[in-house]
């Protein structure tokens, strides 16, 4: 009997020092707040929730709907979020300013049909070459759409210095276009599909795929200080999200309907929209391309080591 008790004690000590293999070891019940835009681009994280991938890693993930990187980055810096998503432009700008954000898991890349250039049908504008000197709505200046639009104009010999960029949230772009407050808008999905169906609006083509097909858009990030104190949680989150990415790529019709439960999309529209390209490992070349483009357009004034931005769980 004594021998049995000693054996059980030894086993307990061994398990305490050397946990059993598996994602959930040491992470049971770990709560993580994750800031996400409630749009179809981030369906893999919703899939990871619904399919129990986070739960299998011992994580209690709370998805916090956010308006965008402008609100997610300060929340991460302040500690009210542990993980969040942001476009790569904002991440690199923050890195240049000394913030310790690191990419811990990958997600969204440019997909054909996801972004458009729209003008009023009665504007007389029928081609990109007629946009010089016009006003162009973007969700934020010095953001990823703004940067891609500037490069697209440059590729077509148009001086972007003559463009008036107007900040308007994506869901609100249609009205200012139709009333003549702006000449051009470029929203992503689902607004892209909605505007294409409007007979008063003319579609002139895409933005992102004209500039850089397959470019990196928005990964998941966390502060390095938090990562170092929670490396097991980070690893579990990255594994679960990677499964969500794989599931979403393999079941694209199913995750379209998942969008109706996590975004404001209705089923008929969810079936029509173009879905993003999702990856679970960062494309370093795509990240470097973006850094080079930021340098070209004077968004950053010193070289950023993109390798340093990517934590091992996203490689």
N, C-alpha and C positions, 0 to 999 in steps of 0.2 A: 504494500500500500504506500509506504514511504517512498519506495523507488518510483512508483507511478507519479506521485506528487512532484518529486524532483524532476522527472522527465518532462512533465507538463510545464513546470516552471522554466526549465531550460528552453523548451520549444517557444514559450511565450517571449522569452528574452531574445531568442534568435529572430522571431517574426518582428519584434520591435525594432531590432537593428537592421535586419535584412527583410523588408516587406516582400510579400508574394508578388510576382510579376503581374502586370495588368494595369490598364489606364487608371483605375479608380483608387489604387493604393495611396494612402496618405491624403486623399483629396475628398473623401466622403463629405458631402454636404457643403463644400466650398462655394460660397456665394460670389458671383461675379456680375457686375453691371456692365452691359455692353451697349454703347451708343450706336444706333443704326438709323439710316434714312429709311422710312417705311415705303420703299419702292421695290419694284421687281428685280432690280440689279442685285439685291442682296438676298435673293431667295435661298441660296445655300445655307445661310445662318438660320433661316426659318425652318428649312428642311432638317437641319441638325437638331433643332428643338423638337419638332414633331416626331422625328424618327427615334428620338431618345439617345442620340449620340453623345450629347453633353452629359446626360444622366448616367450613361454607361461609364463615363470618365469621373464620376463622382462630383460633378459640377452642377450647381443650381444657377443657371444662367438667366438673368433678368434682362430682356431686351427693352431698351429705353428708346422710344422713337424720338429722333432729333431732326432739326431742320436742315442741318448740314455741317460741314467741317468747321464753319465759323462758330458754332456752338459746341461741337464735340471736342475740339482741341482745348478750349479753356476748361471744359469739364474734366478732361483727362489731367490737365495741369493742376487743377484744384483738388482732384481726388474724388469727385462725386461720381466719376466713371472710372472703371479699371481698364477697360478695353473699348476701343471705338474704331470706326472707319472714317477715312478721310481721303480726299483726292491727293495724288502724289505731289501736285504742285504745292499745296498747303503744307504737306509734310516736309518737303525740302526747304521751303521758306522758313518753317519753324526750326529746322536743323541749323540753318544759317544764323538764326537769331539765338542759338545756344540751347534750345529745348532738347531734352533727352529722349524724344520719341523714337521708337524702333518698330519696324515692320515685323510682326510676329506670325502673320498668316496671310496668304494671298487670297484674292477673290476676283475682282471685276476687270475685264479687258474690253477694248473696243470691238464691237460687233457690227457687221453691215446692217444698215437700215435703222440704227438706233438714234441717230441725230439728224436733223434736217435744217435747211435754210428756207425760210418762209417769208413771202412778201404778200401784200394785197394784190388780188387779181387785177384790180383797176389801176394799179400803180404805174403800169407801163414797163415795169422791170421784168425782163425775161431771161437774163443771164447774170452770172457773177460779175462780169466786167462792167455792169451798170451800177455797181454798189459803191463806187468811189464817192466819198463825201456824205454818205448816208448815216442814219442813226441805227445802231444795232443793239438789241436787247441781249444781255447776258445775265446770268444769275448773280455773278460777282466779278468785278474787275480784278485783274491779277490772279484769276483762277484758271482752271483747266480749260473751260470753254473759251474764255477770253484769249488764252494763249494759242489754242488751236485755230481760232478765227483769224488772229493776227498772222499766223503762219500761212493759212490758206490764202489770205489776201496777198501776202508777199509772194507766194508761189504763182499767183496770177498777175503779178506786176502792179498791184494796187497798194498805195501807201496807206498803211493803217493809221498813220498819224492824222489823216483827214477824216477818219471814222469817229463818230461820237458814240461812245459806249454808254449804255443806260442800264443801270442795275434794276432788274425786275425778277422776282421769284418765278421759277418755271411755271407753276400752276396759274399764274396771273398774266402770262405773256400775250394771250390771244386778244384780249380786249384792247390794250394799247396799240396793237398792230392794226386792228380793224378800225379804230378811231383816228388813226394817223399820228399818234403820239410818237411812234417809232416806225422806221421803214422796214426793218428786218428783225426776225426773232429766230432763235435756234434752240428750242427745248428738246430734251431727250424723251424717251418713252416714259409714260404712255401718251404724253402730250403730242409727240411726234405723229403718232397714228391718228389722234383726234383731229389735228390740224389738217392732215392730208385728206380727211373726209369732208372738210368744210369747203363748199363751192366758192366762197368769197376769197379764198386764200390759194396762192400759187406756191408749189413746191419746186425749189431750184436745185435740189440735190443734197448730198450729205456734207457734213463737216469733218468728223473724226476720221472716217475711212479714206477720205481724199488726202488727208495729211499723213496719217500713219496707221494703216490697217493693223489691228492686233496690238495697239499700244496699251500700256498699263494705265488703269484709271484709278482704282480705289482698293487698297488693301486694308487689313486690320492692324492697328498699332496699339502700343502701350508705352508707358514711361519706363526707361531702363531701371530706374530706382525700384519701381514696383516689380518689374520682371525679375530682378536679382533676388527679391524677397519672396517671390512666388513662382519659381521656375517650374515646379511640378504642375501648377495650375495652368501656366502658359503652354506647356507641352500637351496637357490634356485638351485644352481649348483648340490648339492647332490640329491635333489628331481628329477631334470631333468635327471641326469645320471642314477639314479635308474630305472626310466621309460625306459631309453635306454637299460639297462641291461635286464629288464623284456621283452621288445620287442624283443631283440636279441635272448633271450632264446626261445621265442615262435615262432620266424620266422627265423630259422637258414638258411633255403635255400634262403630266400630273402636277408638276410644280407650278404650272400656269394657274391651275385652280387653287393651289396653295396660296397664291398671291391674293386671292379674294378674301382670305382669312386674316392676312397680315398687312394688307394695304387697303386703300379705298377702291381698288379696282373691282368692277363688276365682271361677272363671268364672260359676257359677250366680248368685252374689250380685252380681257385677259387672254382670250383665245387668239386675238389678232396681233398683239404687240410683238415686236422683235425682242428676243431675250439676249442678254449679254453673253460674252464668252467668259467662262469661269475656269480658273486654274488654282492649283493648290501649292505651287512652288513659284517663287518670284522669278520672273524673267529679268535677269540682271542687265542684259543688253537693252531691253525695253526701258528699264529704269534709267540707264545711262543716256539713252536717246532723249528722254524727257529732260534730264539735267542739261544736256547740250542745248536743247531748244530754249530752256530758260535762260541760259547764258547768252544765246543769240539775241533774245528779246529783252535782255538787261533786267531780268527778274532777280537774278543772283549775280553778285559781283566777285565771288570767289569760288574756286572749285569745290564741289561736294563729292566726298568719297561715298559713292552709292553702296559699295560693299559694306561700309560701316553702318549703313541705315538698316540693313537686313539681319535680323536675329536668326540664329541657327534653325529655329522651328519653321521658318519660311523658306529655307533653302532646299 
